[in-house]
Amino acid sequence: MDPSELKDVMSQGAIRPETSRDREERRVLEADLVESPVKGKPLRQRLRNFQPDAESAIRALGGPLVWMRRLRAIEDALDQHERQLDAAWRALAAEVHDPDEFARLWRETAATWDFTAVNALIATHNTYFPAEARLPMDPRTRDFIRINGHRYERDPLDAGWILVHWPPERSEALRVHVDHNA
């Protein structure tokens, strides 16, 4: 066991002297409480539609479910494509000095990039994920609920996706760092 974790466990319930950090945290919390719009009102009860059962416990013994492993495979393949595309984009910019020629060659590269394997995984995910993950349906829309406000479906990768993340502009490719997760 980690020594700091052991110290925390062993000191549970023990009263420690108040530090200046503790005093500052208490002061900030008290100031927040003065301005809180819910001060003195009961908190809304958040009901959860969840009851652990024997079936879910037994399923958990098998490790990650099929849809979890598939999502991991999609993410791994996506990471690999991003690394390869970034390297190809930058290498082409270093080799080709004419911006128009760079744009033409990069569009050709994007059009011929092979996403067959990852798109097959994405198609399988889009087809089977709702049933495998037992997503509830929204009776109003007659569709599966959104996960954290987002649809569960993933869009297949294509040349358009490449050109959005790695534009056919040589000046962009020569920059030091570009964030592809936008």
N, C-alpha and C positions, 0 to 999 in steps of 0.2 A: 504494500500500500504506500502511496505517495506520502512523504512526511508531513506536507502541509495539510493533506486530506485527513491524515491521522490526527493531527493537532485539532482540526476543526471538529472531528467526531468526538474526540475526548473532551473538548471544552464545551460541548453542548450543555446548556443549562447553567453553566458557570457565569457569574457576573464579572465582567471585565471593566476596568476603569474607562471612563468616557474620554475619547481622544478629541482633538480639535476637529478632525474630519467628521466624527460622529456629531459634534455640536453644529457644524456647518450644514450637514445633511438634515438634521432636525429643524434648523432655522428655515431652510428652503422648503421643507415639507409643511411647516406651519404657515409660511407665507402663501403657499399654494392652496392650503385649506381655507384661508381667509377669502380668497377669490373664487373658490369652487362653487359652481352653480348647483351642485347636488348636495351641498352641506346641509345636514339635518333632514334629508329626505331618504327614505328607504331605497336601497339599490334594487334595480329590476332583476327579477329572478331569471336566470338563463337556464332553461330546461334543455337537457340533452337527450336525444333519441338514441341512446346507446346502452346496451346491456351486454356485458361479456358473457359468452356462452361456451359450452364445451367444444362446439364445432370450430369456433374461431381459434380457440387454444390449440386444438389439434392441427389446424391448418398452419398455424405459426411454427409448429415443430418442423415443418418441411423446409424452412428457410424462406427466402424471398419468393414471392409468387411469380407466375409466368409473366404477367404484365410488368412487374417491377424489373425483372431481368431484361425484358424487351426494351423498356425505357432506358435502362442503363446502356444497352447495346446501341440504341439510337444516339444517346448523348456521346458515347465513346466514338462512334463513327463520325458524328458531327464535329467533334474536336479534331479528329484526324484530318477530315476534309478542310477544316479551317486552317490548320497548320500548313497543309500542303498547298492550299490556295494562296495563303499569305506568302509563302516562300516563292511560288511560281510568279506571283504578281510583282514582287520585289525584284526577282531575278530578271524578268522581262523588262522592267523599267531600267535596270542597270545595263542591259544589252542593247536596247533600242532607244536611241536618243531623239528620234522624231516623234512628237506627241501624237500626230495623226496615225502614224504607223503603229505606235504602241496601242492606241485605242482599237485599231482594226484587229491587231493580233490578239489583244486581250478579249475582245468580243468573240473571236473564233475559238479561243481557249475555253471561254465560258460556255459556248454552244456545244462543245464536244466533251465537256467534263462528265465523267460517268458517276451518276448518283444511283445506279440501279439497285445496289444492295441496301443502302439506307432507305431509299424510297419504298422498297418492298417491306421493310420493317415498319415504316410509317403507315403504309396502307393496312398492314395487319393490325397495328395499334388502333387505327381509326375504326376498323371493323369490329374488333373484339373487346377493346378496353372497357366500354360501359358495362358489358355483362360480366367480364372477369373481375372488375373492381366493384361490382354491384352498386353502380351509381344509381341513386334514386332519380325519379322523373319528376319534373315540374308539371303538375296537372294543368296549369294555366297555359303553358306554351307547348305542352306535349313533347317536350324534349328533355334530355338529361340535364341535371343541374350543372351549373358552371363550377369549376374548381378554383377557388380564390378569385372569382370574378372572370375567369378566362375559360374559353371553350376547351374541351379535352382533345379535340382534333388537332392534328399537326398538319401543316401545309407541306406538300412534297417539295424537295429542293430542285431547283432548275437554274438556267442561265440568268434569269431575272434576279433570283436570290443572290447569285454571285455578284452581279453588277451593282446591286444595292450596297453590299458590304465591301466590295473591292471595285470602286468605280474605274472606268477606262480612262483615267487621267493620270498621266505619268508623274506630274508634280505631287499628287496624293501618294503614289506608291513610293516616292523618294523620301517622304517624311519619316521621322524616327519611329513613331508609334501611332497606330490607328486602332480605335476601339471598335471591334466587330460585333459587340453584343448590344448595339443600339437598337 
